[in-house]
Amino acid sequence: MPNSVIAEDLFIEGNIKSAEGSVEIKGSVSGDITALSTVVRAGGHVQGALSGKTVVLEGRHQGTLQCDDLTLSATANVEANISAQTVTAQSGAEIDGAMHICAKA
């Protein structure tokens, strides 16, 4: 599986799509991200929609979030409407928005 990294000193304005890969955000993205797996690191920031199979948030996200498996670390700051099948959140994670959890059929 290919892995794309947005480094700490990068700011991307636009959408990112990776049908079979993962995206790791250490910098900032203003746009939608669709990937098999997305990780937003502690210093990372995404403003836009996140969608994919797995999403790990350590940093900041503003927008909408749709995934199968969501992991929120203690440093996560989320302002989003969330739709996920499973959610794991550490103590300290901040969430502002609606959360819809639906189990697999």
Wavefront OBJ file of the C-alpha trace (Angstrom):
o trace
v 0.000 0.000 0.000
v 1.513 3.368 -1.006
v 1.996 5.977 1.723
v 1.908 9.735 1.045
v 3.185 12.185 3.662
v 2.357 15.887 3.905
v 5.350 17.225 5.878
v 5.208 19.738 8.721
v 6.209 22.698 6.553
v 3.653 22.025 3.771
v 0.277 23.676 3.240
v -1.897 22.064 0.575
v -4.961 23.805 -0.801
v -7.044 21.309 -2.771
v -8.458 17.814 -2.598
v -6.376 14.662 -2.068
v -7.454 11.200 -3.300
v -5.656 7.891 -2.830
v -7.825 4.914 -3.771
v -5.516 2.216 -2.405
v -3.052 4.080 -0.211
v -2.647 5.962 3.012
v -2.154 9.663 3.643
v -0.254 11.007 6.649
v -0.791 14.685 7.453
v 1.875 16.439 9.508
v 1.296 19.859 7.906
v -1.968 21.542 6.837
v -4.569 20.678 4.214
v -7.476 22.865 3.178
v -9.568 20.481 1.103
v -11.176 17.057 1.142
v -9.160 13.881 1.719
v -10.316 10.478 0.484
v -7.968 7.562 1.160
v -7.983 3.985 2.339
v -6.279 5.214 5.531
v -5.653 8.745 6.813
v -3.560 9.784 9.821
v -3.549 13.396 11.026
v -0.525 13.758 13.309
v -0.421 15.961 16.432
v 0.863 19.034 14.553
v -1.368 18.414 11.533
v -4.536 20.255 10.559
v -7.229 19.371 8.030
v -10.073 21.674 7.061
v -12.452 19.722 4.833
v -14.116 16.333 4.534
v -12.246 13.167 5.571
v -13.420 9.804 4.261
v -11.999 6.311 4.038
v -11.764 2.963 5.762
v -9.635 4.048 8.739
v -8.942 7.494 10.175
v -6.580 8.263 13.055
v -6.719 11.778 14.488
v -3.976 13.104 16.722
v -4.190 16.678 15.432
v -6.975 19.031 14.390
v -9.848 18.455 11.964
v -12.673 20.764 10.896
v -15.322 19.536 8.462
v -17.086 16.200 8.056
v -15.727 12.737 8.760
v -16.952 9.418 7.381
v -15.079 6.150 7.940
v -15.355 2.556 9.114
v -12.862 2.802 12.006
v -12.026 6.047 13.810
v -9.314 6.475 16.445
v -9.050 9.722 18.413
v -5.911 10.276 20.474
v -5.753 12.436 23.603
v -4.406 15.345 21.490
v -7.231 15.227 18.897
v -9.337 18.346 18.391
v -12.320 17.682 16.125
v -14.991 20.103 14.926
v -16.944 17.777 12.648
v -20.045 15.735 12.084
v -18.807 12.159 12.383
v -20.191 8.962 10.849
v -18.281 5.779 11.737
v -18.809 2.098 12.463
v -16.358 1.952 15.372
v -14.830 4.753 17.445
v -11.954 4.549 19.902
v -11.226 7.722 21.863
v -8.568 8.410 24.463
v -9.289 10.611 27.447
v -8.628 14.228 26.510
v -9.839 14.047 22.896
v -12.034 17.064 22.099
v -15.088 16.638 19.859
v -17.518 19.379 18.827
v -20.220 18.083 16.498
v -22.668 15.258 15.965
v -21.547 11.633 16.057
v -23.405 8.822 14.305
v -22.133 5.304 15.030
v -23.625 2.513 12.954
v -22.603 -1.140 13.258
v -21.885 -3.252 10.189
v -24.922 -5.081 8.875
l 1 2 3 4 5 6 7 8 9 10 11 12 13 14 15 16 17 18 19 20 21 22 23 24 25 26 27 28 29 30 31 32 33 34 35 36 37 38 39 40 41 42 43 44 45 46 47 48 49 50 51 52 53 54 55 56 57 58 59 60 61 62 63 64 65 66 67 68 69 70 71 72 73 74 75 76 77 78 79 80 81 82 83 84 85 86 87 88 89 90 91 92 93 94 95 96 97 98 99 100 101 102 103 104 105
